[in-house]
């Protein structure tokens, strides 16, 4: 076509004119690569004409070398490669030419000549792997980085030397003119090479397209005498060679490549090792692993890709230095990648307004009390002119004046740049690669889901990623500001994002089977060894097959022994958790089981038959599976040698469930001819009895259920919903439309129901309910509860669904299923279909109201259900009114006045506040409102789920009346546990005798800290222990543990356990939440004590630099503080008078007493719940002391702390940091090994509370 066009050109002058136009076009094209860098506030980085931009480019290029920043804290080492580059010797010349030749990018139109092989390229490998394409539709970021990296990984996996020479399949990056499509080269291979294709490997039971590349196919090897190449191969226009292979290298005897289908979707989508840039919408669940947070899913892929890129891939010098020109070094560099055009494949377009808050936070951090920096900039990479215009129009000038950008071809609409008519492929490749390199030179990168962003992160693994398109948990602005503050700290202290809580990975599930020696063997006729659970999933295996065998054991007086065989129970066996070691035990010869039934096909086990007994050795495999979830059922050795063994084959186990007339069944099985729905209640009662006797779940499962606290309140009505719509087989079962579930959930909400707990194996079902409830505004009155998003569930459409155990740990799926069963059993109502899981919940709680939507006529219609719920709520309200009454009694003890509900005190623990309506030292603080908020949070996050564990005492100095008692009692519904105690006329609220003659004006920090404030310190340091000792003695009470909270102590997340029982069972004498570095003032007192008592040996010497107990939250053992030696120390402290005269606080006194007198194993720092306590200056509204710290068991901590930081983050003196276990009282935190590695608590404080990381043991 080109030749015929040339023939039609009759005039030579016309040909010269065309050549001139082409030459001018190329010159203008490459002049356009020069950058526009703007620093002055008056300059606009968008609205400049070409002449102005060129002038800017020239001046900035000249100034670049002399304007190096004086302090460069960040450096990208692009020269660190583990390979030897043949072109390294030429790099310096190439670098110098860039600065002397402004059009050096013209050099990219040709590739450096490499004609002589080293003949050593495959010395240590099995051959060469030819990377000849990516996918068809990928652009520069995807093709040059993602597809090359994945194929390098394939080459490494099979010990091949990678070599890149692209053909024209990846046409978006292929420029026929520049990449010389008409040039052909034939390389003679002497000796010839064995040419092989990668083999096809398919995952068993996988997606229909799930073929990935396997080893080179040696069975179809072809002897290749020559290699035919077309064009330049594309790669070396932009990159240095990834290896020293050159066609003709005699050390390479095998040539390997793969076809397009194996590259994509095979390698790209279905291998375990290829890095992905986001969860592609076409991939199946077992690849996307939606049960894992996105950042956790992508992190190992990103690390792998970064290792490969930094080892093999290096951009050519003209691109690297073009990037250095457009984005020169600065003390602080923020990169923005905003991709707008052609954004598809399950991604969304991020608006510029989403970036702005982060950009403002970055700018503000450059000029704070602790950081004065004017050497900062923002580099913007985008494919859209509309983005540039929006930023110029909408963003503040102090931001736009700092933005750098690159003059490149951009789209003006949704059309991708590579689809634009003026698009030149070589130009676009170069521009994109310059942008990637420039972004990689930043310190922080704000971005969405894109191969360009990922490529920049792979080039620089120190680049901090803030992914605004993270579908699970993107960094909040507050967290980003915290990262900025932590920049000079070690990156090891940076926050470890919330990762999957691997709660199922505990030592408990590896519990060794033990022999129950307490059982009387003579009560049994034999031992039933249960090894086969029918080969089903967890629900039916444990709650139908095993349940029926336990029923059989009871009927025939057999002692049950559950030890499931791995081979017979593949769907529930997990070798990583259930073990594969063999154990041998000696038993008596087996009894045989008679077979009953009308036909051979319908037999079920009858009574065991007695035989003559001899001993033999039985080999058991693994831990028996059962023992990972329930307390073991295993007879003692004595019983095993006295009682004969009974075993059932798989056919009898199946027959027991299907054909035995006494069988307990989950639904109407296809093989069962006689079935009645009316028999289910009786079956459930029998099953309940068996569960009560034999099924004792391990504590880690019970603790997991406690994470759903709203299920445990006795005054809450909860509806359990079990949706099983995947893999639902059987002619008597059917899939239930999700809208049918919604009909009942609406009725429940309209009646006033409190919460719905959803258990489902379908992520689609859960998403549907969430969306429907949100759209209908039902969630305003109804809580939707479930185990969380990080649970193994299936998502894809009907033809692509797999059972959860197909793509995740079997043990994890088993444990999650059992937790769902236990949680459903805590509900009052259950909405379900035919399933072993829902039946198991009713076995646990046969009193719950069952509504099966698979019944031809459900037990209750939706309207009837609504009436039932309404009636139950009315009864609850009536009972509540009977329990809560405004009648109170007033008692006195040592001149204190106590207002409380009549009756005998039964609780053995106390939660105490010392409250006032207006603060004596902090003018303007509404202490009463704070108190109510604090008590509401206490009730919500603890008392509602742990009713009856403690009385609540509000001590005061005359501020509160009986009316206040009524208001608090009735509004919070404290059920008779509230005590208002007036200390005004008592000895607890007067100056000690040794201070009667003091002049307060002589006291330190008077009147800033009033006498009332000093009385408060004396109360919590000295008097409180005497008060509770007296009330125990005089009133016959048994208070043991005292939990203090202040009126501004806020518990922001659930405490999922009985805190007093925890203290008791762990034998802790003191527990606290946060710490403060205020111990210097203890020097004089501690010195006096140790001199007077030289024989005293402290458990831990008091270090003045250590962190003291921030004791506005403590849980203390009364017996510890009244112990003679501790009481002697407290009397000594009191008699010195420093509490009043020197403001020696209760914080310091508690710290000295606890650290010195209690061993570390009896001191505990709580870290699991989010806690706030701070002092706010009422003049400017700024935090001046204290703060907030996230709890590791708080799923909403990031949101809570972000709101706190938004309020106080701009205050001078406010710090934000992430603290790891080494800086969170390592002696006292008692964090489990599994949590230590993941612990990183977001902390925002002021003053000396929780100083930034680096304190180590001094933190406690």
VEXKETOR-169994 format. One record per residue (C-alpha): residue in one letter; x, y, z. Coordinates in steps of 0.05 Angstrom, whole numbers, plus 5000, padded with zeros to 4 digits. Layout:
! VEXKETOR-169994
AXYZ...
//
This chain:
! VEXKETOR-169994
X500050005000X505750485018X509250314952X503150454909X502151104945X509351304930X508451144855X502451614853X506952194875X508952494808X512853094833X519653014869X518253674904X512053374934X516152794961X521053284992X515353675022X512453045055X519352855082X520053555111X513253515145X514952835175X521653095200X518553705233X513253265264X518452815296X522453405322X516153705354X514253025381X520652945420X521053665442X514353515474X517653015522X520653595560X517653715629X513954285660X516054375732X512554925772X514655185840X512455905841X505456045867X503956485808X505255955755X499755515727X501754815708X496154755658X494555415626X501255555592X502555605519X507955205485X513055765485X512255865560X512855125573X519155075531X522155665568X520455335634X523454685611X529955005590X530855405653X529254825698X533954375660X539654865669X538054975742X537154245758X544354055772X545854665816X539254635855X540553965889X537153945958X542054016015X539053426053X536652826014X533252316059X530951846004X534751505949X532750995897X538450535881X537050345810X544050085802X543349505850X542248885807X544348175821X545748055747X551448285703X549248775649X553148765583X551449505573X553649745642X560250005613X556450455565X551650745616X556051335637X556751585566X549351515556X547951905620X552452475600X549352535532X542652665564X544853325594X548553555532X543253355482X536153595498X533253105448X536652485477X530052115478X531152055404X536251515423X530351065441X528550995368X534350525360X536949965403X544249855424X547449315381X549048665416X551648175364X556747745400X554047215448X557847085512X556546335504X555546325580X548246545585X545745845602X551745585640X547545495703X540645395673X536944875632X536045315571X532945975549X525746195557X523346675503X518647225526X515347415461X508647715481X503947935535X496547955524X493048265465X489848875497X495049085550X498649755548X505649935571X504949825646X501549155638X505848875582X512749135601X512148995675X506648515694X507148015636X514748045634X515247935709X510547345709X514447015652X521047145687X518046785747X516146195702X523346185676X526046185747X521245635767X523945175713X531145425716X531245775648X534846405627X529546925608X530247325544X525447855516X524147955442X516948155429X512948005368X506848415348X501448045388X501448575443X499649085389X498349675435X505749735452X508049515383X510050075336X511149785265X515350375244X519950465303X520149725320X521749565247X516249075231X519148985161X526048775185X527248025188X533147665217X535046935214X540046675265X543346005250X543845565311X550045135314X549144665348X541544645340X536944755400X531444315427X525044735420X519544595469X512944905489X510544975560X505644425578X498344525599X496744375672X489644395698X487544465770X482943885791X475744125794X477744825774X474945355729X473745135657X479445585633X484045405690X490045175650X496745435673X503745315643X507344715669X514444455654X517144475583X514343895543X520243435531X515742925497X514443395439X521443695430X523343945360X530444035336X531044775317X536744965268X535145705261X531346245298X527246735256X526247415287X522048005263X523648725281X527748985339X523848615393X521049255425X524049135494X531049425485X528350085460X526250225532X529849735577X536649435585X536948685570X534348245626X539847735613X546147665571X542947165523X543747325449X541146835396X546746375377X549446285448X552245575447X551245475522X543745465511X541344785486X533844845499X529145375473X522445445510X516445885498X508845865509X502646035470X497946615482X492646205519X497845965569X500246685580X493246955589X489046735623X493546165643X499846485673X496447155684X490246895719X491146195746X498146085771X499746165844X505946585832X504247095779X503247795809X496548135796X494948865801X487848775827X482548235831X480548135759X473048035753X473547405711X477647015761X474546485805X473946535881X479746085896X484346585860X481347245883X480746985955X475647505976X475847246047X482547606052X483248366057X485648645991X492148936019X493748266051X492247905986X496548365943X502348465991X506147815976X504847905901X507648605905X513748365943X515047815892X514348295834X518848815867X524348285877X523948085803X523748805777X529649025819X533648415799X532248395724X528849025698X532349695687X529850265645X534650565596X538451185616X534551695573X528051485608X531051485677X534052175668X527852455635X524252235698X529652565741X528553205703X521053225710X521253005783X527953195814X529553005886X526253375944X525853256019X518653046013X515452795948X508252575940X506352205877X499252205850X496951725796X489951885773X487551415718X480951635686X480251395615X478550675597X478250445669X474649785668X475349065692X471949155759X475149825777X472050505788X474351205769X477051585829X474952315830X480152845844X476253045906X478152375936X485452545930X485053255957X484453106033X490752676030X494453205990X492453736041X494753296098X501453216062X502153956052X500154126124X505253626151X510854016117X509654606164X508254366234X511154496303X515953916293X517353986219X519154606179X520354416107X519854816044X523154305999X517053905980X513253765917X507653355886X508452955822X502052835783X501452285731X494852235695X492052025627X486652565628X486653305611X480153355649X483753155713X488853715702X483254215691X479353995753X485554055797X487254735769X480154985780X478454655846X484854555887X488055105929X493555515896X498555325951X497654605926X497554715851X503855145856X507554525882X505154045829X509853775777X507253435715X509753175649X507653455582X504652835550X498952635505X492652575547X485452405535X479952925537X474352405550X473651665568X477651435508X484251115526X490451475501X492450875460X485750905424X486351635405X487551795331X493752215346X496651655389X503651445369X505350785402X512750895412X511251595440X505951315488X510650755511X516051265527X511351745562X508251205606X515050925626X517551625644X511351715687X512551045721X519751205736X517951905761X512651625807X517551115835X522151685856X516951945906X516351785980X508851675980X504151465925X496651605924X493451165871X487850695850X488050015817X492650055758X498649695728X502250375723X501750485799X503849765813X509849835767X512250445805X511450065870X515349485841X521049935820X521550225890X519549765946X520550335996X515050745964X509250796012X502750595978X496050925995X491050565951X484650975949X481050415912X482549885965X475749545969X476749306040X480649806082X484150396052X488450836097X484551406126X487052116122X488852086196X492851456186X496351776127X498152376169X500951896220X505351576168X507852266149X509552416221X513151746227X517451856165X523951926203X522551286242X524550606219X519750316168X519249696213X515050126259X510150316204X503150036215X501949326195X495149386163X489449006195X490548296171X486247686175X485447486248X487746766244X483846596306X483245866285X490845786287X491445656362X494945126402X488244876426X486344536361X492744126365X490743876434X493343176445X488142646457X487942456530X485241846566X479141956609X481041536670X474741746709X470041306669X467640656700X469040136647X464139636678X458240066657X459639906584X459439286540X464539516491X467740116456X465040416392X470740696350X467941246305X472641326246X467941476189X463342086185X460341926117X465142336075X460642956080X462243686096X462943916167X455644016186X453043336163X459342966184X459243196256X451943326269X448742756231X453742186218X457642246284X451342436322X447841806300X453741366318X453841676387X446341516391X447940806371X453340766426X448340996479X443040496456X447939906460X451940126521X458240256483X463540756504X464641246447X471541366418X471841886363X478041876319X476442026246X480641716192X483642226142X482441776082X475041676098X473742416113X477242816059X472443406060X473943566133X481143326139X486643846138X493843566141X496644226167X492244206229X490043496239X496843186230X498942566193X503042206246X501141496263X499941256334X499240536356X494640306413X493039626440X485739416440X481538786446X479038436383X473238776349X466038576358X462238476294X456038886280X449838536255X446438826194X439038966194X434539176136X429938926083X434938916026X442538916019X442039635994X438339886056X442039546112X443639896178X447339656239X444039226291X446739006359X454038806364X455638056366X460337776418X466537396397X472537106433X477337666451X484737746437X488838376438X491638696375X495039346355X490739896324X494140436282X490841116284X492541696237X493042426257X489642746316X482842466297X480043126269X474643156324X479843366375X481144026338X474044266354X471443876415X474243586478X476642886461X472242276468X477341736482X477241156530X482841026579X487840486568X484640086623X477940086586X481239916520X484139286550X477639086584X472439246532X472038966461X472339446403X466439556356X467639856286X462940016229X464540016156X462640596112X456340256085X453640146155X455240866175X451141096116X445640596131X445340826203X443541526179X439041346121X435240716141X435340636217X428240796241X431241176301X435941596258X436642336269X436342666201X437443386178X432243356122X428442886078X434042506042X432642215973X433641505998X428641576056X421641336039X418241506105X418842226127X414742696170X416243426186X412443316251X418042856275X423343396274X421943696344X422743016376X429142876336X431943546357X430743406430X434342736425X440043066388X440343616441X441243086496X447042766458X450243446446X449743616520X453442976538X458842926485X459743576446X464144056486X467044586438X474144826452X474845516483X477745856421X471145726385X467145996443X471446616445X470246716371X462746706383X463647236437X466047696382X458647776364X456848116430X449848326412X447747596412X449347506486X444848036517X438747726551X434248306532X435648296457X431447926406X435647646350X433647286287X438446766261X438546686185X442046106152X442546136076X445345526041X444445615966X450945315939X451644585921X444644445947X442743765921X436843305933X429943235904X426743445970X431044075976X430644725939X434245385935X430445945968X429946625934X433647145974X427547605971X423747086012X428747166069X428047926063X420447866072X421547566142X427248036160X422848636144X417348346187X422248236244X424848956238X417849256236X416048876299X421949186335X427048616332X434048816351X438948416308X439647916252X445447416251X446947156181X450646506169X451746346096X456646026049X454846535995X458047225992X452847405940X447247275990X450647696044X451848265996X444548235974X441948286045X446748846062X444649246002X437249136011X437249316084X441349936070X436950166013X430650056054X433850406114X432449796157X439549816187X437650456225X433650026273X436449326261X443549076267X445948586214X451048136246X455647606218X462647336229X465547886185X467747966113X474047556123X470246906122X470846376067X464646466024X463346365950X461646945904X461246765831X455046585790X451745915792X456145595740X462545815774X461145665846X465445215889X464544995960X468745396009X473044786026X475144755953X479445385958X481245486031X484045106091X479144546110X480544686183X478845416175X472345256140X470544736193X471945236249X468045796216X462145326204X462045116277X462245846300X456345996256X452545416287X454045646358X452246366341X445646166308X443945766370X444146406412X438446706372X431146656392X428746516321X431746146263X429946266190X432845706147X432245176095X434044436095X441144396120X445344036172X448144706196X441344996214X439244336246X445644336287X443845026314X437044766335X440344156367X444144636410X438045056425X431644656413X427545216445X428745706388X422945826341X424245486274X421545756208X423645316150X422545656083X422944986048X416644736081X410744726034X407345166085X412245516132X410645456206X409346206208X407546696153X411447346154X405647736186X404647196239X412047216254X411747976263X406047906313X409847366351X416047816357X411848406379X408548006434X415347756459X417948476462X411848696502X413248136552X420448346557X418649066570X413848856625X419148436659X424248996652X419549476686X418748986742X426248936750X427649686745X424250106797X425250806822X424950566894X431650666929X434550636998X439551097030X444850797075X450651087114X457550807127X462951217161X458951847144X458351667071X451351687041X449651106994X443651126947X442150446917X436749946899X434049556958X436448836966X442548426980X448848576942X450847956904X456548196859X463648096880X466748646837X465849396831X466449896774X467850576804X467451296781X469351906821X464852426788X462753146791X458053556750X463154116738X470553996744X474254326802X480654436761X478554456688X473855046681X468254986631X468354216626X461453896626X463453316670X456353056679X455252976604X462052626598X460052156654X453551956620X457251836554X462551416589X457251006625X453350906561X459550636526X461150196586X454149906583X454249806508X461149496505X461349106570X455349106617X450148896565X453948256551X456648136621X450748286665X451548086737X459148136740X459748796779X456249346816X457250066792X459350586843X459151336828X462851696883X461752446889X462453036936X455253266942X453853406867X448852846857X441852736886X436752176888X433852476824X440452376788X440451656812X433551566781X435651886716X441951456709X438550826732X432550886686X436151156624X441750636626X437450066654X442949856702X438349336735X439549516808X447149546807X447950306811X450550606876X451151366887X456051486944X456752186974X463652257006X462652977029X462352897105X466652277110X473952187128X475151987056X473952697032X477553117084X484853297092X488852787129X490753007199X497853157180X495353677130X490354047174X494854637185X497454687113X496555337074X494455117004X498155716976X504555356994X502754736955X506054606888X501854806827X496455136869X491255356849X492055046780X490654386814X485354506867X484654176935X479053756906X483853496853X488853296907X483352956947X481852556884X489152336880X489052146954X482451756944X485051316888X491951226919X490051106992X482751147012X479150706961X482350076989X480050247060X472950407035X471849737002X475149367060X470249707107X464049577064X466148837059X466948797135X460849197156X455849027102X457848307091X459948447019X465348066982X468248576934X474848336906X476648686841X475849436833X475449736762X476450486758X473950926702X473851686698X468152106673X472252216609X474351486602X471151226538X471150486518X470150496443X469749746427X467049106458X470648766515X468948056495X470247696561X468747756635X474348226655X473948036728X473847286715X479847396668X483647756723X482047196772X483546596728X490046906705X491847096776X493047816758X493248326814X493148946770X490949106700X491649766662X490550026591X495550586575X501750886605X504851576616X512051786624X511352166691X515751756737X521252286746X517452606803X517951946842X525452006851X525452326920X519951876948X522851236921X529751416947X526951547017X523250887017X529250466995X533850807046X528950677103X527949957080X534749717055X532448997061X526849117010X527848766943X523449066890X520448606837X522649146788X526949746809X523650406792X526950726731X525451466727X525151416651X519950856651X512750926633X508050966692X501050676695X496051166665X491150956718X484751296696X483350576676X485450026723X482849366749X485949216817X485648646866X483548926933X487348376968X493848616936X493049336960X491149127030X496948637035X501148827095X507449017056X503649417004X499349757057X505749947095X508550267032X502150657020X502050907093X509251137084X507451517020X501451847054X505352067115X510652427074X505152917052X507252946979X500452786952X497753456974X504153876979X507953636918X502253376875X504952666877X499452346835X495851686844X498951496776X505951506806X503751176871X500250606835X506250516789X511150466846X506749986886X505049536827X511849516793X515649416858X511048926895X507848506841X511648016796X510848156721X506547546710X501347836757X500948516721X497048576656X496449106603X489949056565X490849196490X484748876458X479649446462X480050166439X480650656498X480451416502X482151886559X484452586545X484553286573X482153826525X483754566532X477054916534X479955556506X482455296439X479254606440X485954256434X488253606465X493653766516X494453096553X492452366542X489252116480X486651476448X489550806429X486650276383X485249576409X487548986368X480748656374X476849266349X474649186277X472749936274X478950226307X481350586245X474850966237X474551156311X481651406314X480951776248X475152166276X479252326339X485152546297X480752976253X478653346316X485453446347X490753286293X492154026279X493654186352X500854316368X503753766411X499053216385X502852606361X500452006322X504251366317X503650616311X506350226370X508649506366X508848996421X515949196441X513349886460X506849666492X509249446561X512448806536X513348546608X505948606622X501948566557X501947806555X500347806481X499947126448X505546936401X500746936341X498847656355X505747936370X507947946298X501648296275X500848786333X501149516311X496449976349X494550656322X495751156378X494151906381X496552266444X499052916474X503553066533X507752496561X502551956547X504751376502X510851706471X512751486401X515950806389X522950666411X522050616487X522049856489X522349586560X521650286589X514450276564X512949776619
//
